[in-house]
Amino acid sequence: MRKSTVLFITQGVLLVLLLALFVHAAVATRNAASRLEASRSMVARLGLTDLCLFTDARYSRHPSMADLNTAFQDYPMSFEHFPSGSLVPPPPHLRARTVGSAAKGGR
């Protein structure tokens, strides 16, 4: 068998797999619509506020309730203990306060 034949067969198989992934995504999205609606109604019924993104650190569970120094509670130059802390940025209201206070201090 020629190398070009192997190449074209491999590309054809990969193309079929790519198309199967798109079909699977469309079917899964359609099936998940009812679960998503049930989740929305449960959140409204229970009055839940924030989504718990990570379970390892309290400042990464609810980023909207975190403060700037929680990640460095051991000492100011300490390293991040949990990998989720590097994935979640500080909430916008804390970043705005930091930028505003730095601008005031520089005047």
N, C-alpha and C positions, 0 to 999 in steps of 0.2 A: 504494500500500500504506500502510495506517495505521501510525502509530508504535507502537501497542499490539501490532499483529501482529508487527512486527519485534522488539519486546521479548520476546514469548512464544516466538518462534522461537529467538532468541538464548539465552534461558533453557533451552529444551528441549535445544539443542545442548550447552550447558555441562553440563547434568545428565547427558546421555549420556556426555560425556567424563569426568565425575566417576565415574560407575559403571564406565566402562572402566578407570580408574585403580585402582579397588578390585579389579576382576577381575585385572588385571595383577599387582598386589601379591600376591594369593592364589596365583596360578600361579607367580610368581617365588619365593615363600617355599617352596612345595612342591618346586620344582626345586633350590633352594639347599641343601636338607637333606642331600643326599648330599655336596656339596662341603664343607659345614660339618663333617660327620662325618670326612671325609678330612683336613681341617685339624686337627681335634682329635687324631686318631691320629698325625699328623706331629709335632705339638707334644709329645705324650707320648713318642714314639719318640726325638726329638732332644733332649728335655729343655730346651726353650726356656723362658725365664723371663718376659720382659716383651714386650709388643707395642711395636713401633717406631711411634709415632704420627706423628711429623714427622721430616723428614730435614734440616732446616736448622740446628738448634743442638743441641749435645750434651746440654744440660740439658732439652731438650724431647723427645729421643728416648726416654729412659727416666726419666719423672718420679719414679719411686720411688727413683732413685739420685742425684737432684739435691740440691745443697745450697743454702742461702738466698742466698749471695752470687755464685753463678755467673752469673746474669743481669747483674750489675753488676761484672763483672770488670775493666772499663776504669777506672772510678772510681765511687764510691757513688751519685752523682746522675745517672749516665748513662742515656740513654733505651734502651728495648728495641730491639735491632737487628732482631729477627725477629718477624713477626706471630704466630707460634705461641706465643710466650712469653706473650702476653696471653690466649690461649685456655685454657691449662693452668694450674690453680692449683698451689701447692706441695703436696707430699704431706702427708697428715694428720699423720704423725709429726713433720714439721718445723713445721707450724702449731701443734701441741700444745706443742712445746718452746718456741716463741717466746712463746706465751701464758703458759706456766708461768714462764719466765725473767723476763718483764715483771712478772708478779705478785710474784715474789720480790724484784725490784729495787725495787718500790714500797713495800715494808714497812720 
